[in-house]
Amino acid sequence: MKYLHLIWASLFRRKLRTILTLVSIAAAFLLFGLLDAVRVSFDQAGRSAAGAQRLQTGARLSFIDTLPSSLGAQIAAVPGVKEVAFANWFGGAYQDPHNQIFTFAVSPNYIDLYPEMELTADQRQKFDSDLNAIVAGSALVKRFGWKIGDRIPLQSQIFPDRQGSKNWHFNLAGILKARDKKTGGFYDGMVLLHWKNFDETTPYNQGSVGWYVTRVADASQADRVARAIDALSANSAHETRTQTEQAATASWMKQLVDIGLIVGSIMGAVFFTLLLLTGNTMMQSVRERTAELAVLRTIGFPPGAVLGIVLAESLLLLVLGGIVGLGLVSILVPVIVKGSGGMLNLPTVGASSWAMGLGLMLLIGLAVGALPAWRAVRLKIVDALAAH
């Protein structure tokens, strides 16, 4: 700490260059924080206390394959199964194909298996009594200005009706709300419609089911129940894969896109570029101060002290920029979530993200400072003073 004033003065010897480097570092860690929030958000999908008692059963090969509706009764008869519901992907959009909405055609008891979703008793009664009714998440209702009783047009990106039109119309009967905003934001942004109406209206479904949701009586027996469910269709034309809700959601997401690979690839490119940028800055800084470093050695600074000063300068540069970047993420994430109307449910920067970020700051700081520091230590005093 006694050399802090010297390190600070050396760091801001060229103020403009240092500030521009700090901005680049802050931008890199801002991107890191936002991408890590996206990764954590996907990891949290399907993770809840109630979700631990739910299993999802889908086609073994691909989530786009369907299953026979007769399988539901067989699953319900498996020992340890408390209740079975089912759903199909609808692929809805509102007004514009770009306004994609998570829309599912569900069985009558589907909502009962999700205590994370809150729907008032009168709204549930309206939904159950109207085959053409839907319930929509509170974020969607707020975003589009819907009101209960409205006639809502939805475009299915996949399924036409019997007249060949992909424009469907539904009656809004209720508003879904997530009880836990941290892990249940997904429920605020989806639409549920009746599977029976969906199956009878489109000629392409013909009694098939997209996936089954099973509530088990004892969560500790979930693995046994999953194996028993998959054994029902083993060696058949519709083999299944039963997983925990969290694993099923992650598997479904990975079939669409590998979030971990994308985030890792982007961050690898960003930090590699940052390594080159900050390394060049430190090399220039040390090269410009060759004579000053020689003077420090002349007046008695040991090689270890010079090494520590250069490394500390590099670390300070990375830590300052990194903290600013992650601090901006903490400010921006709530703004992004609020601006999306709850459609995006990104977590704030947690302790694990800060720890990972600080680790990267220190690692990159040591990496970019190692070569300049080594050159400063090996500096020949006579040659350095003679060159200036």
C-alpha positions in Angstrom: 0.0 0.0 0.0 2.9 2.4 0.6 3.5 2.5 -3.2 -0.1 3.2 -4.1 0.5 6.8 -4.9 3.3 5.8 -7.2 1.2 3.1 -8.9 -1.7 5.6 -9.3 0.5 8.2 -10.8 2.0 5.7 -13.3 -1.4 4.4 -14.3 -2.7 7.9 -15.2 0.5 9.1 -16.8 -1.3 9.2 -20.1 -4.9 10.0 -19.0 -6.6 9.7 -22.3 -5.1 6.3 -23.1 -5.9 5.0 -19.6 -9.5 6.3 -19.7 -10.1 4.7 -23.1 -8.6 1.4 -21.9 -10.8 1.6 -18.8 -13.9 2.1 -21.0 -12.9 -0.9 -23.0 -12.5 -3.0 -19.9 -15.8 -1.8 -18.5 -17.6 -2.6 -21.7 -16.1 -6.2 -21.7 -17.3 -6.8 -18.1 -20.6 -5.2 -18.8 -21.1 -7.7 -21.6 -19.8 -10.5 -19.3 -22.4 -9.6 -16.7 -25.3 -9.4 -19.1 -24.5 -12.7 -20.8 -23.9 -14.4 -17.4 -27.4 -13.1 -16.3 -28.8 -14.7 -19.5 -27.0 -18.0 -18.7 -28.2 -18.0 -15.1 -31.8 -17.2 -16.2 -31.7 -20.3 -18.5 -30.2 -22.4 -15.7 -33.0 -21.3 -13.4 -35.7 -22.3 -15.9 -37.9 -25.0 -14.3 -36.2 -24.7 -10.9 -38.6 -24.3 -8.1 -39.7 -26.1 -4.9 -42.8 -27.3 -6.6 -40.8 -28.3 -9.7 -38.9 -30.8 -7.7 -42.0 -33.0 -7.6 -42.7 -32.7 -11.3 -41.5 -34.8 -14.2 -41.8 -34.1 -17.9 -42.2 -36.9 -20.4 -41.4 -36.1 -24.1 -40.4 -38.0 -27.2 -37.0 -39.5 -26.9 -35.6 -38.3 -30.2 -36.9 -34.7 -30.4 -39.2 -32.3 -28.6 -41.1 -31.7 -31.9 -42.3 -35.4 -32.0 -45.6 -36.0 -30.4 -46.9 -38.8 -28.2 -50.3 -40.7 -28.2 -52.9 -39.4 -25.9 -53.5 -43.0 -24.7 -50.2 -42.9 -22.9 -51.6 -40.6 -20.3 -53.8 -43.3 -18.6 -50.8 -45.6 -18.6 -48.6 -43.0 -16.9 -51.3 -42.3 -14.3 -51.3 -46.0 -13.4 -47.6 -46.1 -12.6 -47.0 -46.5 -8.8 -45.8 -43.2 -7.3 -47.6 -41.0 -9.8 -50.0 -38.6 -8.2 -51.4 -36.7 -11.1 -50.8 -36.4 -14.9 -51.4 -33.4 -17.2 -50.3 -32.8 -20.8 -49.7 -29.9 -23.2 -48.9 -29.1 -26.8 -46.8 -26.3 -28.3 -49.0 -23.8 -30.2 -46.5 -21.3 -31.5 -48.5 -18.1 -31.0 -47.9 -14.5 -32.1 -49.9 -11.4 -31.5 -50.6 -8.9 -34.3 -47.1 -9.4 -35.8 -45.1 -12.6 -36.3 -42.3 -11.0 -34.4 -44.4 -10.7 -31.3 -43.8 -14.3 -30.3 -45.6 -15.6 -27.3 -45.1 -18.8 -25.4 -48.5 -20.4 -26.1 -49.5 -23.8 -24.9 -52.6 -25.9 -25.4 -53.1 -27.7 -22.1 -55.2 -30.3 -20.4 -58.0 -29.1 -17.9 -55.9 -30.0 -14.9 -52.6 -28.5 -16.1 -52.8 -25.4 -13.9 -53.4 -27.6 -10.9 -49.9 -29.0 -11.3 -48.3 -25.5 -11.1 -48.9 -23.9 -7.7 -46.4 -21.3 -8.8 -49.1 -19.9 -11.1 -51.8 -17.8 -9.4 -55.3 -17.5 -11.0 -58.3 -16.3 -9.1 -61.2 -18.7 -8.5 -63.7 -16.8 -10.6 -61.2 -16.4 -13.5 -60.5 -20.1 -13.3 -64.2 -20.9 -13.5 -64.5 -18.6 -16.6 -61.6 -20.4 -18.2 -62.9 -23.9 -17.5 -66.4 -23.1 -18.7 -65.4 -21.6 -22.1 -63.7 -24.0 -24.5 -62.5 -21.0 -26.6 -61.0 -19.2 -23.5 -57.4 -18.4 -22.8 -55.5 -17.2 -19.7 -52.5 -14.9 -20.2 -49.6 -13.9 -18.1 -49.8 -10.5 -16.3 -46.7 -9.2 -18.2 -48.4 -9.9 -21.5 -51.7 -8.3 -20.4 -49.8 -5.2 -19.3 -47.6 -5.1 -22.5 -50.5 -5.3 -24.9 -53.2 -3.6 -22.9 -55.5 -6.6 -22.7 -58.5 -6.8 -20.5 -60.6 -9.7 -19.3 -63.4 -10.3 -21.8 -61.4 -9.1 -24.8 -61.4 -11.1 -28.0 -57.7 -11.8 -28.6 -56.4 -12.7 -32.1 -53.4 -15.0 -32.1 -51.4 -16.3 -35.1 -50.2 -19.8 -34.9 -46.8 -20.2 -36.6 -47.4 -23.9 -37.0 -51.1 -24.9 -36.9 -53.9 -23.8 -39.1 -57.6 -24.2 -38.3 -59.9 -26.4 -40.3 -60.4 -23.6 -42.8 -56.6 -23.4 -43.4 -56.2 -20.1 -41.6 -53.5 -19.6 -39.0 -55.4 -16.7 -37.4 -57.1 -17.9 -34.3 -59.4 -15.9 -31.9 -59.8 -16.5 -28.2 -61.6 -15.0 -25.3 -59.4 -13.7 -22.4 -60.8 -15.3 -19.3 -58.1 -14.7 -16.7 -54.7 -13.3 -15.9 -51.9 -15.6 -14.6 -49.5 -14.2 -12.1 -46.3 -15.8 -10.8 -46.1 -16.2 -7.1 -42.3 -16.0 -7.1 -41.0 -13.3 -9.4 -37.4 -14.6 -9.1 -38.0 -18.1 -10.6 -41.5 -17.7 -12.0 -41.3 -14.8 -14.4 -41.8 -17.2 -17.3 -45.4 -17.7 -16.2 -46.1 -14.0 -16.5 -45.3 -14.1 -20.2 -47.2 -17.1 -21.5 -50.7 -18.0 -22.8 -52.7 -21.2 -22.0 -55.6 -22.4 -24.1 -57.7 -25.5 -24.0 -56.1 -28.6 -25.6 -59.5 -30.0 -26.5 -60.3 -26.8 -28.5 -56.9 -27.0 -30.1 -57.2 -30.7 -31.0 -60.7 -30.3 -32.4 -59.9 -27.1 -34.4 -56.7 -28.1 -36.2 -56.7 -31.1 -38.5 -53.0 -31.7 -37.8 -53.0 -32.8 -34.2 -55.4 -35.8 -34.3 -55.3 -36.6 -30.6 -51.5 -36.4 -30.1 -49.8 -34.8 -27.1 -46.6 -32.8 -27.1 -45.5 -33.8 -23.6 -46.8 -35.0 -20.3 -46.3 -33.4 -16.9 -46.4 -35.8 -13.9 -46.6 -34.9 -10.3 -45.0 -37.6 -8.1 -46.2 -38.4 -4.6 -42.6 -38.6 -3.2 -39.8 -36.5 -4.8 -37.2 -39.0 -3.5 -38.8 -41.6 -5.8 -38.7 -39.5 -8.9 -35.9 -41.5 -10.6 -37.7 -44.7 -10.1 -41.0 -43.3 -11.4 -39.2 -41.8 -14.4 -37.7 -45.2 -15.3 -41.1 -46.8 -15.0 -42.7 -44.3 -17.2 -40.1 -44.7 -20.0 -40.5 -48.5 -19.7 -44.1 -48.2 -20.8 -43.1 -47.3 -24.4 -39.7 -49.0 -24.6 -39.0 -50.5 -28.1 -42.1 -48.8 -29.5 -42.6 -46.3 -32.2 -42.9 -43.5 -29.6 -40.2 -44.1 -27.0 -40.1 -41.5 -24.3 -37.6 -39.7 -22.1 -38.7 -38.7 -18.7 -36.7 -36.1 -16.8 -37.0 -33.7 -14.0 -38.6 -30.4 -15.0 -35.3 -28.5 -14.8 -33.4 -31.1 -16.9 -36.3 -31.3 -19.4 -36.3 -27.5 -19.8 -32.6 -27.4 -20.2 -32.7 -30.2 -22.8 -35.5 -28.4 -24.7 -33.5 -25.2 -24.7 -30.4 -26.9 -25.9 -32.2 -28.4 -28.9 -33.1 -24.8 -29.8 -29.7 -23.2 -29.0 -26.8 -24.1 -26.8 -26.7 -21.0 -24.5 -23.6 -22.1 -22.7 -21.6 -22.5 -25.9 -22.8 -19.2 -27.3 -22.0 -17.3 -24.1 -18.6 -19.0 -23.8 -17.7 -18.3 -27.4 -18.6 -14.6 -27.2 -16.9 -14.1 -23.9 -13.8 -16.0 -25.1 -13.5 -13.6 -28.1 -14.2 -10.6 -25.9 -11.6 -11.4 -23.3 -9.0 -12.5 -25.9 -9.4 -9.0 -27.5 -9.2 -7.4 -24.1 -6.0 -9.3 -23.3 -4.4 -7.9 -26.4 -5.7 -4.4 -25.8 -4.6 -4.1 -22.2 -1.4 -6.0 -22.9 -0.5 -3.4 -25.5 -1.4 -0.6 -23.1 0.9 -1.9 -20.4 3.8 -2.6 -22.8 3.6 1.0 -24.0 3.4 2.4 -20.5 6.4 0.5 -19.3 8.4 1.3 -22.5 7.7 5.0 -21.9 9.0 4.8 -18.3 12.2 2.9 -18.9 14.3 5.8 -17.5 12.0 6.2 -14.5 12.2 2.5 -13.7 16.0 2.7 -14.0 16.1 5.6 -11.6 14.0 3.5 -9.1 16.5 0.7 -9.3 19.4 3.2 -8.9 18.0 4.7 -5.7 17.6 1.3 -4.1 14.3 -0.3 -5.2 14.9 -4.1 -5.3 13.8 -6.0 -8.4 10.8 -7.5 -6.5 9.5 -4.1 -5.7 9.7 -3.0 -9.3 8.0 -6.3 -10.3 5.2 -5.7 -7.8 4.7 -2.1 -8.9 4.2 -3.0 -12.6 1.9 -6.0 -11.7 -0.1 -3.9 -9.3 -0.6 -1.2 -12.0 -1.9 -3.8 -14.4 -4.2 -5.3 -11.7 -5.5 -1.9 -10.7 -6.4 -1.1 -14.3 -8.4 -4.3 -14.7 -10.1 -4.1 -11.3 -11.2 -0.5 -11.8 -12.6 -1.2 -15.2 -14.2 -4.5 -14.3 -15.9 -3.1 -11.2 -17.4 -0.3 -13.2 -18.6 -2.8 -15.8 -20.3 -5.2 -13.3 -21.7 -2.2 -11.4 -23.4 -1.0 -14.6 -24.9 -4.5 -15.0 -26.5 -4.2 -11.5 -28.1 -0.9 -12.6 -29.1 -2.0 -16.1 -30.6 -5.4 -15.4 -33.6 -4.1 -13.4 -34.1 -1.4 -16.2 -34.1 -4.1 -18.9 -36.5 -6.4 -16.9 -38.9 -3.5 -16.3 -38.6 -2.3 -19.9 -39.5 -5.7 -21.2 -42.7 -5.7 -19.2 -41.5 -8.8 -17.4 -40.9 -10.9 -20.5 -37.2 -11.0 -19.7 -36.6 -12.3 -16.2 -32.8 -11.7 -15.7 -31.3 -12.1 -12.3 -29.2 -9.3 -10.7 -25.4 -9.8 -10.4 -25.1 -12.3 -7.6 -22.1 -13.3 -5.4 -21.1 -16.1 -7.8 -21.0 -13.6 -10.8 -19.0 -11.1 -8.8 -16.6 -13.8 -7.7 -16.2 -15.0 -11.2 -15.8 -11.5 -12.5 -13.1 -10.6 -9.9 -11.3 -13.8 -10.6 -11.2 -12.9 -14.3 -10.0 -9.4 -13.5 -7.1 -10.7 -11.4 -6.2 -13.4 -13.9 -6.2 -11.0 -16.9 -4.4 -8.4 -14.9 -1.6 -10.8 -14.0 -1.5 -12.1 -17.6 -1.1 -8.7 -19.2 1.3 -7.4 -16.5 3.6 -10.4 -16.4 5.7 -9.6 -19.5 6.1 -5.9 -18.9 6.9 -6.6 -15.3 9.5 -9.2 -16.3 11.1 -6.8 -18.7 11.2 -4.1 -16.0 13.0 -6.4 -13.6 15.6 -7.4 -16.3 16.2 -3.8 -17.2 19.9 -2.8 -17.3 20.3 0.5 -15.5 23.2 1.8 -17.5 21.6 1.0 -20.9 18.2 2.4 -19.9 19.8 5.7 -18.7 22.0 6.0 -21.7 19.1 5.6 -24.1 17.5 8.6 -22.5 
